[in-house]
Amino acid sequence: MKKYLKSLVLLIFCLNFTTLSNAKDIPASFADLAERLMPSVVNISTTTTVTTRSNPFPFQFPPGSPFEDMFKDFGTPQERKTSALGSGFIISDDGIVITNNHVIQGAEDVFVRVNGDQEFKAKILGADPGMDLAVLKIESDEKFVPVKFGDSDKSRIGDWVIAIGNPFGLGGTVTAGIISARNRSIGLSRYEDFIQTDASINQGNSGGPLFNMKGDVIGINTAILGQSGSIGIGFAIPSNSADRVIKQLIEFGETKRGWLGVRIQTVTKEIADVEKLDKPRGALVASVADGSPSDKGGIKAGDIILEFDGKPIKEMVELPKIVAQTDVGKKVIVKVWRNKREITKNIILGRLETSEDFKQKSIITEKPKEVEIEGLKITVRLVDKKDLEERKLSKDVTGVVITKIAQDSPVNYLETGNIIVEAQKKKINTIGDLENIIKITKRSSEKTLLIAIYNNQNQRRYIGVKLD
């Protein structure tokens, strides 16, 4: 019996030892890693000249006084230098440095401090506000210690990471944590796919590297959540997303992103039901820009893009990122859902930066009322020529302008001034057209109405509405 117990204890010990040895070791110290990486992380300072005018009077106007603005130009012009601090890291031995665009934006002079004591002037090779990235070149013939990019796609939630930067101007500061989440979007930039980490990131860390345990850069620290410094939620641009942009900035001094020329929106459950799609997926084309690659390739408003260049589109937000990372001029196969079946289109991608889509327009118009649509609990009137001229819409646009929306309307999230142009994929020429389609839909088993609108920014969108 004793022999049996000894064998059992030995077996349990072996199993536990095997489990522990297979698990990733928790680092006892980050000292060796930090010591190796510190020479590649730099502190960045910028200077900008700001012109102000001194008060010509021996007294101050009360805050908000109209005289404050009236006499503000009478003072003596005074110039002063302002400075900003950030972080960056070296990726080549000749001194190519990566940082955030917002760190160097508007700067007249940029200085890079290496190893805490060597300061060099740097020039800006290129910047991309869309992804908040910038590339600098240290103006020196010295050789520097670079770091390399790792594969951010292989990073997993729970992996250890360290951040090195220049928080509050204190210089080389190391913080450690884990990857808290992946694929975060927080509304800061055009292309977002942030890595979220709980490694402390504060003001001045912007542009600094996020390292994995091999010492490879897997992210570029760019944002913190909260106004009073780090609260355990920091965000970094993944290295795989940044790498392509950085290479373009080094080679061309600007970005060259692919462009489809469509406005898209989320495929909701209601829209998927109306379109007889198996589940909500893909990106719904709300409108197609005239003369764009999509227009030339046969993409139409109402199509649902399911696959782009061999990559399935699970959610709408994935499409802009994939398109932007595709080479300009490449011929791609796009699979779309149209009329309850899948079809294929061939499209030659254009360049976003030279397109009209790149210049965002905002035209807001509101109009008075006409007839109440009981089925939607809204009041509408017909679109007229003045609407089309003021909003610079095509002369072919017909529909109804929403002038009033009841609180309990099934479309109470819309706004007055929105124009309904389609219902159930049928063009609206009269108010009666809309009323008839609503009546037919209410008698159907699904009772789901698909409408197309132009919102107050003149963006065409599809909306699925569940009728009572």
N, C-alpha and C positions, 0 to 999 in steps of 0.2 A: 504493500500500500504506500509506504514511504517512497519507494522507487517510482511509483506511478505519479505521486504528487510532485516529486522533483522534476520529472519529465514534463509535466504540465506547466510548471512555473517557468522552466527553461523555454518551452514553446511560446508562451505568452511574451516572455522577454524578447525573444527573437523577432516575433511579429511586430512588437512595438518599436524595436530598433530599426526594422526594415521600413516601417511607416515613416518614422522620423527622418531617416536618411533619404527617403524619396522626396520628402517635402523640401521646399526651398528654405535655405537657412535664413533666419532673421539676422541681419548684419549686426555684429558686435560693435562695430564702429564704422563711420564713413570717412575716417581720417585719411587713409591711404588714397581713396578715390578723390576726395576733395583736394588733397595736396597735388595730385596729378593734373586735375582739371583747372585749378585756379589761374595758372598763367594764360589760359586761353579765354578767360572771361574778362571783359573790359568794362570800365566805367565811362559813360559818355556824358559830356556837358556841351551845351549849345548856348550861343549868345544871339540876341535879337535887339535891334534898336527900336525903342518906342518913343514917339514924340508926344509930349504933353504941353499944355499952356498954363502958365502961372496965373493966379487970380490978380487982375489989375487993380482991384479995390482993396481997401484996408479992412474989409468985413466980408463975411460969407453970406451968400443967399440961402434962405431956408431950403431944405431938400424938397425937390419938386417944383420950385418956383419957376415961372416962365422966364424970369430974367436970367436964370442960370444958363439956359440954352442961348438966350439972346446975346449975352456978352461973352460966351465961352471962347470966341475967336479973337477977342481983344487982348488976351494975355500974351506974354512973351513966350515964344516956342522954346521948349526945353527938351533935349534929347537925353535919354538914359538907356543904359544897357540892362536887359533882363536876361536871366539865365534859367536853364532847365536841366534836369538830371535824368539819366536813364542808364540802361545796361545794354550789353551786346556780347557777341562772342566771335572769335576768329575762326575762319573756315579754310584759310590757305596760308602758307608760310610767307607769302608776300604781303599779307595784311588786309585781306578782304574780311570785312566785319558785317555781321547781320544784326539788325535791331528792328524796332517798331517804327512805322512811318510817323506816328504821333510824337515820338521822341525828338525827331529832327525836323518836323514840319515847320516851315517858315523861318528856319534858322539861317543866320548870315554866316556864322562860323561854327564848326563842329570840332570838338577836341576829344581824343580818345586816350584814356589813361590805362596803361598796361602794367601789371604787377604792382599796382599801387603807387609807383614812383616815377614811371616814365610817361610823359605826356607828349602826344603827337597831334598835329593837325590832320584832319581827314576831309576828303571830298565825297560828295554824294554821287554814286554811280547811277542810282535809280531808286524809285519809290513807288509803292502800290497802295493807295488808300483803300482799295477794295478788300485787300486781305490784311491791311495794316502792317506792311513789311517795307523795309528799306535796306539797301546795300551800300556800305561805305568802303572807301579805300584809304588806308593809312598812308600818309605821304612820307614815306621813309624807305631806305634801301635795306633796312635791317630784316632779319629773318625772325618770324614769330612762330609760336607753338599753336598749331591748329587743332580743332576737334572735328569729328566727322558726324554726319547724320546717321541715325539708326532707322530701323523700320518701325514707324509708329503704329502701323496696322497690327504688329505682333504684340503691342503693349496691351495688357489686360487690366481690368478693374481689380484693384487690390495689389498690383505690383508696386514695389518700392521705387521712389524717385527722389532726386535731390535738385533743388533750385539754387543757383548761385547768381548774385546780382549786387546792386548798389542801392539798397533801400534807404530812403531818407538821406542819401549822400554819404552813408557810412562806409562805403567801399565793400570789397569782397566779403559778402556775408553768405553763409551756407545754411539752408533750411532743408529739412527732410520730411517726407510724408508718403502717401500712397496715391495712386490714381483712383479718384472717387467715382468718376463717370466718364463715358465717352460720347462723342457725337452731340455735344451740347450746342444749342443755339440760344444766344441771349440778346440778339437784336443790335449788336454794335457795328457790324460790318456786312458787306454784301454777300460774302462767302464765309459761312461759319460752320465749323465742325470741331469745336473746341474739345480739348482734353481738360477735364476738371480734376483738380488736385487739392488736397488739404495741406500740402507743403506751404508754409507761410510765404505769401507774396504781398509786398507792400509798395507804396509809391516809390519809384526809383528802380523797382525790379523789372519794369517794362522793357522788353527787348532782350532780356536775359534768357539763358538756356534752361531747359528742364531735362535732366539727364536720367537715363536708366542705370542699372547697376553695372553695366559694362562700360559706362562712361561715354555712351553715344547720346547725341542730342535727339530726343524724340518729340520735343515741343519748344515753342518760343513763347515765354511768358508775356501775356499781353493785357490782362484785365483782372481786376478784383471786384468782388461783389460787396457793396457797402461803401459808405463815404469815409469811414473813420479807420481805414486800414484793413489789414487781413482779418477775416473772421472764419478762416478755415475753408474758404471757397475761392479758389483762384482758377484762372483759365489760361490755357496755352494753345497756340496754333500747332496742329500736328506737323511733324517734320515732312511726312509724305506729301501733304497739301502744299507746304511752303517750298519744297525743293524745286518744283517746276517753275514757280514764280521767280525764285531767286536766280535760277539759271538764265531766265529770260532777261531779268534786270541787269545781270552781269554782261550778257551778250548784246542786248539791244538798248538798254537803258529804259525800257518800258515793257509792259506786258502785251501779249498777243493771245487773247482768249477766244475760244470758239463761240459762235453766235448762231442761234436758231431763228430768232425773230418771232417768238411767241410770248404771249402773256399766259401764265398758267395759274391754276388753283387746285385746291385739294379735292380729291374724289371722295365725297361723303357717302354714307350708306344709302341715303335716299337717291343720290345720283347713280350709284352702282345698280340699285334696284330698277330704276327707270331704263338704264342702258342694258339691262340683262347681263351685267358683268358678275362673275362668280363672287367677287368680294371687293371692297373698296381698295383700289391700288392704282398705281400710275399717276400721271399728271394730266388734268383736264385742260385742254387748250381753250382759253377764254376768248382770245383774239389773235390774229396773225398780222404782222406788220407788212404793209404793201411793199412788194419788191424784195422781201427778205428771203433767206435760204428756204425757210418753211413754205413761204408763198410759192416760190419757184418749184419746190419739191412736191407740192400738192397737199400739204397739211391744211386742214380746215378748222375753223372754230367749231367746238363740239367734239372734236377727236379726243381720245384719251391715249396719251403716249404710254405704252406699256414697257417698251424696251428701246434703248438707245445704244447703238454700236455694240450690240451683244450683251449689254448690261441691263438686267431687269430693273425697272423703276418701281420700288415698293411704295415709296411715299413721294409726294410732290416735291419736297425740299431737296431730294437727291438729284433731280434732273439738272438744275442750274450748275451744281458743282461738277457733275460729270461732263456737261457740255463745255464748261469753261476750261477743263483740263484736256480737252481734245484739240488736236492740231487744226489751225485755220487752213481751210482748203481741202480738208480730208473728206472723202466721200463716205458717208455713213449710212447704215441701214437702220431705219426707224420703224418699229412695229406699233401700229395704232389700232384702237378699237373704234370702229365706226359702223353705225347701223347694225349693231348687235353681232358683229363678226370682226375678226382680226385681219388687217391688211398690212402690206409692207410698202414703205416709201424709201426712195433713195434721195439723200440730201447732201449737197456740198456745203460745208460749214463756211460761214463768213467770219469776219473779225468784229468782236464786240466793240472795241475801242473806236472804230471808225463808223459805227452804226448810229442811226437816229435814236435807237433804244437807249443808248448810253447817256443821252441828254434827257433827263427826266423832266417831264412837263407837268404843270399843275394848273388846271383851269376849273374853277368852281362856279357853278351856275344854279340858281334856284328859280322856280316859276310858280304862278298861281294855280288854282284848282279847277275841276270840271265835273267829273261823274264818279259816283261811289261804286266801287267793285265789292259787292257784299261777300263774295267767296274768299277774298283776301283781306277784307276790312281796311281797304285803302281808298283814297280818292285820287283820280288821275285826269289828265287832259292829253289831247293829241300833241305829238311833236310838231312844231311848225318850222318854217324856214329860218326864223330868227334864232331858234334854239341851235340849229345846225351851224349857222354862221358864227354865233357867239362862242360855241363850244368847238368849232372847227371840226365838225364831224362830216363824214361823207354825205353827199346829197342823196344817196340811196338809202340812208338810215330812216326807218319808219318805226313807230311805236307809240308808247304813252309815257308821259312824265308823271311821276308820283308827286302829288302835292300835299298829301296828308296821310298819316299812318296811325291807326288806332293802337292803343296800348296793348290790347289783346290780339293784335293781328299776328298771324303765323309768320309774317315777314317784318316784325317790329324792329329787327336789327338793321334793316335798310334805312336809307335817308331820303327825305324829300329832295327832289331834283334828280334822283335816279331814274333812268329811262328803261322801261321794259320793252325789249325788241323782239323777243321770241318766247313762245310757250310750247312745250312738247316738240321742240325743234321746228315749229311752224312760225313763219314771220307774222308779226302783228302789224296790220295796216290800219285797223280801226279799233275803237274801244270794244265794239261788239265781238271782234275776233277773240279778244282775251276772255270776255265773259262766256262765250260759247265753249272755249277749250276748258275753262274751269268747270262748267256744268258737266261736260262729258267726263272729265277726270273724276269728279265727285261721285259719278255713277259707276266708275270702274272698281274692281276689287282692291287694287293697290292704293288708290287715292293719293298718288304722289305726283306732284306737278313739277316739271323741270322748266325753269324760266331763265332767259338770258337777259342781262341788264348792262347798261353803261353806268358805272358809278360816277360820283361827282368829280373824280379825277380822270374821267373819260376812259377808264379801263373796263374792258368787256369781261363779264364774269357770268358763270352759270351757277344757279342755286336750286337745290332740291327742296321742295316745300311739301310737308304732309298736311293734307286738307282734312277738316273734320267731317 
